[in-house]
Protein backbone atom coordinates (compact mmCIF):
# COMPACT_ATOMS: atom_id res chain seq x y z
CA UNK A 1 0.00 0.00 0.00
CA UNK A 2 1.14 3.53 -0.64
CA UNK A 3 1.63 4.77 2.90
CA UNK A 4 2.14 8.39 1.84
CA UNK A 5 -1.33 8.44 0.31
CA UNK A 6 -2.88 6.88 3.40
CA UNK A 7 -1.15 9.41 5.63
CA UNK A 8 -2.47 12.27 3.51
CA UNK A 9 -6.00 10.95 4.03
CA UNK A 10 -5.46 10.63 7.75
CA UNK A 11 -4.19 14.18 7.99
CA UNK A 12 -7.43 15.61 6.68
CA UNK A 13 -9.42 13.35 8.99
CA UNK A 14 -11.60 11.74 6.33
CA UNK A 15 -11.37 8.19 7.66
CA UNK A 16 -9.35 5.81 9.80
CA UNK A 17 -7.15 3.53 7.71
CA UNK A 18 -5.60 0.60 9.52
CA UNK A 19 -3.44 -2.11 8.00
CA UNK A 20 -4.72 -5.61 8.74
CA UNK A 21 -3.61 -9.08 7.60
CA UNK A 22 -5.11 -10.05 4.26
CA UNK A 23 -8.16 -12.26 4.76
CA UNK A 24 -9.99 -14.32 2.16
CA UNK A 25 -13.48 -15.13 3.47
CA UNK A 26 -15.55 -17.48 1.36
CA UNK A 27 -17.51 -15.26 -1.02
CA UNK A 28 -20.10 -16.01 -3.69
CA UNK A 29 -21.05 -13.97 -6.78
CA UNK A 30 -24.47 -13.35 -5.23
CA UNK A 31 -22.84 -11.24 -2.50
CA UNK A 32 -21.50 -8.75 -5.03
CA UNK A 33 -23.63 -5.69 -5.70
CA UNK A 34 -21.30 -4.85 -8.58
CA UNK A 35 -18.35 -6.31 -10.48
CA UNK A 36 -16.88 -9.81 -10.50
CA UNK A 37 -15.15 -11.53 -7.60
CA UNK A 38 -11.87 -11.69 -9.53
CA UNK A 39 -11.74 -7.93 -10.18
CA UNK A 40 -8.35 -6.28 -9.46
CA UNK A 41 -9.79 -4.39 -6.48
CA UNK A 42 -12.37 -5.59 -3.97
CA UNK A 43 -14.33 -3.46 -1.53
CA UNK A 44 -16.19 -5.30 1.25
CA UNK A 45 -18.59 -3.09 3.18
CA UNK A 46 -20.22 -3.85 6.53
CA UNK A 47 -23.22 -1.58 6.68
CA UNK A 48 -26.37 -0.70 8.66
CA UNK A 49 -29.38 0.71 6.82
CA UNK A 50 -30.36 2.90 9.77
CA UNK A 51 -26.89 4.47 9.96
CA UNK A 52 -26.71 8.01 8.44
CA UNK A 53 -23.02 7.60 7.63
CA UNK A 54 -23.76 4.35 5.78
CA UNK A 55 -26.45 6.16 3.82
CA UNK A 56 -24.03 8.87 2.73
CA UNK A 57 -21.29 6.41 1.84
CA UNK A 58 -23.60 4.32 -0.35
CA UNK A 59 -25.39 7.18 -2.10
CA UNK A 60 -22.40 9.50 -2.54
CA UNK A 61 -19.49 7.09 -3.04
CA UNK A 62 -20.42 3.47 -3.65
CA UNK A 63 -23.00 4.21 -6.33
CA UNK A 64 -20.35 6.09 -8.30
CA UNK A 65 -17.92 3.18 -7.87
CA UNK A 66 -20.60 0.84 -9.20
CA UNK A 67 -21.16 3.05 -12.21
CA UNK A 68 -17.56 3.92 -13.05
CA UNK A 69 -15.58 0.84 -11.98
CA UNK A 70 -17.81 -2.17 -11.36
CA UNK A 71 -19.43 -1.77 -14.77
CA UNK A 72 -15.96 -2.40 -16.24
CA UNK A 73 -15.14 -5.18 -13.73
CA UNK A 74 -12.25 -3.16 -12.31
CA UNK A 75 -13.74 -3.26 -8.82
CA UNK A 76 -15.94 -5.78 -7.05
CA UNK A 77 -18.17 -4.37 -4.31
CA UNK A 78 -19.45 -6.76 -1.64
CA UNK A 79 -22.05 -5.72 0.93
CA UNK A 80 -22.51 -7.45 4.29
CA UNK A 81 -25.43 -6.81 6.62
CA UNK A 82 -24.26 -5.47 9.97
CA UNK A 83 -27.35 -4.10 11.79
CA UNK A 84 -26.32 -2.39 15.01
CA UNK A 85 -28.18 -3.32 18.18
CA UNK A 86 -28.88 0.31 19.07
CA UNK A 87 -30.82 0.82 15.82
CA UNK A 88 -34.29 -0.59 16.40
CA UNK A 89 -35.24 -0.99 12.72
CA UNK A 90 -31.86 -1.93 11.26
CA UNK A 91 -32.48 -5.66 11.52
CA UNK A 92 -35.85 -5.36 9.77
CA UNK A 93 -34.30 -3.37 6.92
CA UNK A 94 -31.49 -5.93 6.67
CA UNK A 95 -34.08 -8.70 6.27
CA UNK A 96 -35.65 -6.91 3.29
CA UNK A 97 -32.22 -6.38 1.78
CA UNK A 98 -31.22 -10.01 2.22
CA UNK A 99 -34.52 -11.20 0.73
CA UNK A 100 -34.06 -8.86 -2.25
CA UNK A 101 -30.53 -10.17 -2.74
CA UNK A 102 -32.04 -13.58 -3.45
CA UNK A 103 -34.19 -12.13 -6.21
CA UNK A 104 -31.15 -10.89 -8.14
CA UNK A 105 -28.63 -8.08 -8.27
CA UNK A 106 -31.00 -5.62 -9.95
CA UNK A 107 -33.70 -6.04 -7.31
CA UNK A 108 -31.14 -5.99 -4.51
CA UNK A 109 -29.66 -2.69 -5.65
CA UNK A 110 -33.14 -1.25 -6.06
CA UNK A 111 -34.06 -2.15 -2.48
CA UNK A 112 -30.75 -0.92 -1.09
CA UNK A 113 -31.15 2.39 -2.89
CA UNK A 114 -34.72 2.77 -1.65
CA UNK A 115 -33.79 2.02 1.97
CA UNK A 116 -30.93 4.51 1.98
CA UNK A 117 -32.71 7.23 0.00
CA UNK A 118 -35.82 7.04 2.20
CA UNK A 119 -33.97 6.41 5.46
CA UNK A 120 -35.52 9.41 7.23
CA UNK A 121 -39.02 8.22 6.34
CA UNK A 122 -38.94 4.61 7.49
CA UNK A 123 -36.77 5.25 10.54
CA UNK A 124 -39.41 7.77 11.67
CA UNK A 125 -42.55 5.69 11.22
CA UNK A 126 -41.30 2.12 10.62
CA UNK A 127 -42.71 2.03 7.09
CA UNK A 128 -40.06 -0.26 5.58
CA UNK A 129 -42.68 -2.38 3.87
CA UNK A 130 -44.39 0.64 2.30
CA UNK A 131 -41.08 2.08 1.04
CA UNK A 132 -40.14 -1.18 -0.64
CA UNK A 133 -43.61 -1.86 -2.05
CA UNK A 134 -43.55 1.32 -4.11
CA UNK A 135 -40.05 0.61 -5.36
CA UNK A 136 -40.36 -2.92 -6.76
CA UNK A 137 -42.77 -4.22 -9.35
CA UNK A 138 -45.84 -5.97 -7.88
CA UNK A 139 -44.45 -9.33 -9.00
CA UNK A 140 -41.04 -8.75 -7.42
CA UNK A 141 -42.58 -7.41 -4.22
CA UNK A 142 -44.83 -10.46 -3.90
CA UNK A 143 -41.82 -12.73 -4.37
CA UNK A 144 -39.80 -10.74 -1.84
CA UNK A 145 -42.58 -11.15 0.75
CA UNK A 146 -42.40 -14.92 0.25
CA UNK A 147 -38.64 -14.87 0.71
CA UNK A 148 -39.01 -12.94 3.96
CA UNK A 149 -40.78 -15.96 5.47
CA UNK A 150 -37.68 -18.10 5.01
CA UNK A 151 -35.89 -18.52 8.37
CA UNK A 152 -32.56 -18.78 6.53
CA UNK A 153 -32.78 -15.00 6.01
CA UNK A 154 -32.04 -14.47 9.69
CA UNK A 155 -29.37 -17.14 9.66
CA UNK A 156 -27.61 -15.38 6.78
CA UNK A 157 -27.70 -12.03 8.61
CA UNK A 158 -26.34 -13.63 11.79
CA UNK A 159 -23.49 -15.15 9.78
CA UNK A 160 -22.56 -11.77 8.30
CA UNK A 161 -22.66 -10.11 11.71
CA UNK A 162 -20.42 -12.87 13.08
CA UNK A 163 -18.03 -12.38 10.16
CA UNK A 164 -17.87 -8.65 10.89
CA UNK A 165 -17.19 -9.26 14.57
CA UNK A 166 -14.45 -11.73 13.66
CA UNK A 167 -12.88 -9.04 11.50
CA UNK A 168 -13.12 -6.55 14.39
CA UNK A 169 -15.92 -4.45 12.93
CA UNK A 170 -17.38 -2.34 15.73
CA UNK A 171 -19.04 0.53 13.85
CA UNK A 172 -20.57 1.25 10.47
CA UNK A 173 -19.66 1.76 7.80
CA UNK A 174 -16.47 -0.25 7.96
CA UNK A 175 -15.01 -1.53 4.73
CA UNK A 176 -12.04 -3.60 3.61
CA UNK A 177 -10.22 -2.60 0.46
CA UNK A 178 -8.19 -5.46 -1.03
CA UNK A 179 -5.80 -5.67 -3.97
CA UNK A 180 -2.77 -7.77 -4.81
CA UNK A 181 -2.99 -9.84 -1.64
CA UNK A 182 -2.96 -6.76 0.60
CA UNK A 183 -5.82 -5.29 2.54
CA UNK A 184 -6.71 -2.08 4.33
CA UNK A 185 -9.47 -1.67 6.87
CA UNK A 186 -11.28 1.65 6.65
CA UNK A 187 -13.50 2.83 9.49
CA UNK A 188 -16.03 5.43 8.39
CA UNK A 189 -17.29 6.69 5.07
CA UNK A 190 -14.91 8.10 2.48
CA UNK A 191 -15.81 10.78 -0.11
CA UNK A 192 -15.84 9.51 -3.67
CA UNK A 193 -12.95 11.74 -4.75
CA UNK A 194 -10.71 10.10 -2.13
CA UNK A 195 -11.91 6.59 -2.89
CA UNK A 196 -11.47 7.16 -6.62
CA UNK A 197 -7.90 8.37 -6.16
CA UNK A 198 -7.04 5.33 -4.09
CA UNK A 199 -8.65 2.89 -6.54
CA UNK A 200 -6.87 4.50 -9.47
CA UNK A 201 -3.54 4.12 -7.69
CA UNK A 202 -4.21 0.43 -7.02
CA UNK A 203 -5.29 -0.27 -10.59
CA UNK A 204 -2.57 1.85 -12.14
N, C-alpha and C positions, 0 to 999 in steps of 0.2 A: 504494500500500500504506500501511497505517496504521503509520507508523514507531514511534509510541509503544507500540503493542501488541507489535511485534516486539522492541523494547528490553526490555519487561517480561519477555518470554520468555527473552531472553538473560541477563537479570539473575539468573534462578533456575537458569540452566544446563541447561535442558531439551533444547536443540538448538542447532545453529548455523544461523542464517538468513543467507543472502547473496543480495543482489540480483543478478540476471543478466539479460542481454538476453532479451526474449521470443523463444522459438523455436517453430516450428510443424512438427515432424517429421511425415512422412506416417504417419497412423494409420488403422487399419481397425477396424470394430466388433468383430471377433473378438479384438482385443487388450484389450478392456474386460472386466474381471471384474464390473463393475457400472455401471449408468447408460448414458446415450447420449453420443456424442462431442460433441454440441452443448449439453451441460449447462452451466449458468452457471459452474461451478467444475470444474476438472480436476486430478486428482492422478495424476502419473506416478511410479511407484515402481520403482527398480532394486534388486533383492533377490537374496539368496543363501539357499537353503534350509538350509544348514548353519550359518548365522549366528544365534546366540542373540538378538541384537538385532532381527533381521528377524522371528524367530519371535514375539517379544513385540509388535512393532509390528503384525503381521498379526492375531494373535489378540486383542489387547487394544484396538486402535484401528481398524484397517481394517475388521474384521468389523462393528463398530458403525456405521461410515460406510456400509457396504454396506446395512445394515438400515435406518438412519434417513434417509439422504440419497439413495443410489443408487436405492432402491426408488421414490422420487418424482422421479427424474431431475433432482435438484438438483446432484448431483455425479457425475462420471464418473471411475472409478478404472481406471487402466491399469497393468498389471504387465509389467515387462521382466526377462528372465533376466539375471543378472549374477553367475555363479558365480566366486568368488575362487580364484585359483590355489593358495592355501595351504590350501584345504579339499578334501581328497582325494575326497569323495563329492558335492560340490556340483554338478559337471557331470552326473553320473548322475541326480541328483534333478531337475535342470533338464530333462533329456531326457524324463523321465516327465511333468513338468508341461507341456512343449511338446506332447507327443503327446496329452495329455488335453485341451489347449486345442482341438485339432482335432476332438475329439468333441463339443464344445459347452460352453457356459458352465457348465451344471450340473455336468458331469463334471470340468471344470477346477477349479472351486471345491472340489469334493469331494476331489480329489487334493491341491490346495494345502493344504487344511485338515488332511488326513491327514499330509502331510509335515511340516508345522509342529508339529502336536500330538504326533506320535511322533518328533520330532527326536532325542531322547536315545536311542531304541531303534535306529534305523537308522544313526545316526552311530557307534554302538558296535560293531554287528556287520555293517553293510553290507546289512541286510535291506530295502532299498527295495522290491524286488519283492514281498516278503511283506506289507509294510505296505499297499501299494496293492491287492494281490489281495483282501484282506479288507475293503476299503473300497468297491470298485466291484462292480456286478453281474457275474456270470460273462460275460455277453454283452459288456458294456462293457470288461471287462478283456481279453478275447480280442481285441477290436478295437484296444485300446490297444497290445497287444503287436505287432500288425501294423504299427501306425503307427510304432512304435519302430524298425522296420527301414528306414524311409525316410531316406535320407541328407540330405534337406532339413531334417530336425530339427536336425542339427548346424549346417547353414548358417544357419538361423533364429536359433539361439543366438549364433553368431558375429556375426551382424548386430546383435543387441541389445547384445552386449558392446561392439562397435565404436561403436554409438550412445552408449552410456554414456561411453566414453572420450572421444568427441568433445565430450560435454557436461561433461567434467571430473569424472566420477564416479570416485572413488578408494577409497571404502569403502561398506559397506552397513549399514543401508538408507540410500539417498539418494533423496529424492523432490522433484519439482518441482510446485509448486502454482500453477496459472494461473487468471486470471480477468480479464476486461475488457482483454485485450491485455497484461497485466502478469504477471510470473512471479517466484516466489521459489524459490531452491534451499535445501533443508533437509537437512542432514547429520545423520543419527541419527534414532532413533525419537522420536515425540512422544506423550505420553499423550493419550487420547481427549478429556479435558476441555479440553485446550489446543487440540487440532485442531478440536473442535466450536466453541469460541469464535471461532476464526479464520474457519472456514467461515461461521458465522452472520453475522459482520461483513461478509464478502464478499457474501453473498447479500442481506443487509439494506441 
